């Protein structure tokens, strides 16, 4: 099998730019990719960290790459007309387990217990039924562009404030029964793309232009966004990931990697 799952958001564009010339790429929302991975539709995929915790008996992580922040992430946001502390109800999206788990954890730390309602990720519909709305990915970026005054919380920054650690929202995972050599080959392609993005200005420019072609954001906002979201997991991010998995998801032992 030569199929790799790709999250249908901008946050993995540095890894996946041009990869479909050599691999079949299955694009889907993060939570959908978990199902595809478990059904063996692809050999690896970026999935919500919370989904890894839920299926850790079947899944293993690939080292070095993920979807991370070091504070403000810009694409995992709570919207509303009231401050967070005054929201009696918050609509939660159906397309990401990590953001939902993280928000509940951060609200619990504040002693807040709003009513939650699971909904499709549409800001207008969510705010028509609830006082707050959690959005992730491109929809969050575009919502913040249209109505910046309604952004009440950036979950990446809030996690950093509580823990003094960066946040890992997404992890690259594979089934435990996938041959290691296949995983090394696929991960190596992604790592090489990331290296080019980090070290070559020309590659970074191409990735941003590609992102512009499938989003409504301009070059300047995307250039900034790719400094808010990181795809390389270092030791600090690993510490943050393990704290989230253990404390917010209840996964004893934290992350387990294929090598």
Buried (B, 14 or more C-beta within 10 A) or exposed (E): EEBBBBBBBBBBBBBBBEBEEEBEBBBBBBBBBBBBBBEEBBBBBBBBBBBBBBBBEBBBBBBBBBBBBBBBBBBBBBBBEEEBEEBEBBBBBEBBBBBBBBBBBBBEEEEBEBEBEEBEBBBEEBBEEBBBBBBBBBBBBBBBEEEEEBBBBBBBBBBBEBBEBBBBBBBBBBBEEBEEEBBEEBBEBBBEBBEBBEEEEEBBEBBBEBBBEEBEBEEEBBBEBBEBBBBBBEEEBBBBBBBBBBBBBEBEEBBEEBE
